[in-house]
Amino acid sequence: MTILDKIVIRKKEEVAQAKQVVSVKQLESGLHFNRDPYVFKDFLLAPDRTGIVAEFKRRSPSKGIINDRVTVEEVTQAYAAAGASALSVLTDVDFFGGHADDLLAARAANRIPVLRKDFMIDEYQVLEAKALGADIILLIAAILTPAEIRNLSALAKNLGLNVLLEVHDQEELQRSICKDLDAIGVNNRNLADFTVNIQTSFELVEQIPDEFMKISESAISAVETIKDLKNAGFNGFLIGENFMKTTNPGQAMRDFATQLISV
Ligand SMILES: O=C(O)c1ccccc1NCC(=O)[C@H](O)[C@H](O)COP(=O)(O)O
């Protein structure tokens, strides 16, 4: 069994429990339910932003604890001030040490799009994402059928949310593309065995239709890589560990963004 299989099994239990505690009706009366989400594309393409989707990531299955000494408010505000186009906030508790409260805190502290980074398998989680104030949801092709992707993305669109589809190879991409997606992310990390290879992005970028924003995800640690990814056609760059492993992730993002201007 891969880590992804384990995460999905746990996620099904979590969603079933959550439905017992908070009804769909209660979600729909939630704090942020009627808020208009930010448009992801506008922030990715804004000339005064970097295209970086900066992630708040306390720990991960591949690395264990990355940083448990910083707060979501201080880090995400510093990311936004340093030119992040969007924030990625992990809400998975068991495998990433995240929490729904992290998303609420990031939302309250910032005025740029926030991605709910989780393993979405049920419509309930999409409603939750909206209630928590997310602007973007992630759909991972490796854990969803094409029909599930169509249904979850259609619901997200109805709620005004942006949809980022994550793929790892050409087969996932071709079977998963549908009309309600806004962005397609190529994950350079193989979620089954944790190996990382930035070439995955370069190999897949030309297969992604131009109507979608193109995001390269994971294992990005050099400004030169961003330059190469931009030249290859990517609009966005999801970066977590490279910033979070430092004592001051916001400053690490600022230094990175400053170097980006000169490459
Ligand atoms: O990061 C992991 O170990 C991981 C394991 C299993 C499923 C997902 C995982 N990560 C989620 C991500 O995609 C990354 O957090 C994100 O792309 C940022 O990656 P990085 O810059 O390498 O932290």
The ligand as an SDF file (V2000), in Angstrom:
LIG
                    3D

 23 23  0  0  0  0  0  0  0  0999 V2000
    5.5130   16.3620    0.3400 O   0  0  0  0  0  0  0  0  0  0  0  0
    5.2740   15.1430    0.5090 C   0  0  0  0  0  0  0  0  0  0  0  0
    6.0490   14.3770    1.1280 O   0  0  0  0  0  0  0  0  0  0  0  0
    4.0120   14.5290   -0.0210 C   0  0  0  0  0  0  0  0  0  0  0  0
    3.7750   13.1780    0.2000 C   0  0  0  0  0  0  0  0  0  0  0  0
    2.5990   12.5990   -0.2430 C   0  0  0  0  0  0  0  0  0  0  0  0
    1.6500   13.3490   -0.8830 C   0  0  0  0  0  0  0  0  0  0  0  0
    1.8740   14.7200   -1.0940 C   0  0  0  0  0  0  0  0  0  0  0  0
    3.0350   15.2900   -0.6780 C   0  0  0  0  0  0  0  0  0  0  0  0
    3.2810   16.6380   -0.8430 N   0  0  0  0  0  0  0  0  0  0  0  0
    2.3150   17.5480   -1.3170 C   0  0  0  0  0  0  0  0  0  0  0  0
    2.9180   18.4610   -2.3140 C   0  0  0  0  0  0  0  0  0  0  0  0
    2.5680   18.3310   -3.4510 O   0  0  0  0  0  0  0  0  0  0  0  0
    3.9200   19.4810   -1.8690 C   0  0  0  0  0  0  0  0  0  0  0  0
    3.6530   19.8600   -0.5540 O   0  0  0  0  0  0  0  0  0  0  0  0
    3.9870   20.7480   -2.7150 C   0  0  0  0  0  0  0  0  0  0  0  0
    3.9680   20.5040   -4.0770 O   0  0  0  0  0  0  0  0  0  0  0  0
    5.2630   21.5250   -2.3380 C   0  0  0  0  0  0  0  0  0  0  0  0
    6.3830   20.6970   -2.5510 O   0  0  0  0  0  0  0  0  0  0  0  0
    7.8160   21.0770   -1.9660 P   0  0  0  0  0  0  0  0  0  0  0  0
    8.1800   22.4380   -2.5030 O   0  0  0  0  0  0  0  0  0  0  0  0
    8.7440   20.0330   -2.4880 O   0  0  0  0  0  0  0  0  0  0  0  0
    7.6790   21.0850   -0.4830 O   0  0  0  0  0  0  0  0  0  0  0  0
  1  2  2  0
  2  3  1  0
  2  4  1  0
  4  5  1  0
  4  9  2  0
  5  6  2  0
  6  7  1  0
  7  8  2  0
  8  9  1  0
  9 10  1  0
 10 11  1  0
 11 12  1  0
 12 13  2  0
 12 14  1  0
 14 15  1  0
 14 16  1  0
 16 17  1  0
 16 18  1  0
 18 19  1  0
 19 20  1  0
 20 21  2  0
 20 22  1  0
 20 23  1  0
M  END
$$$$
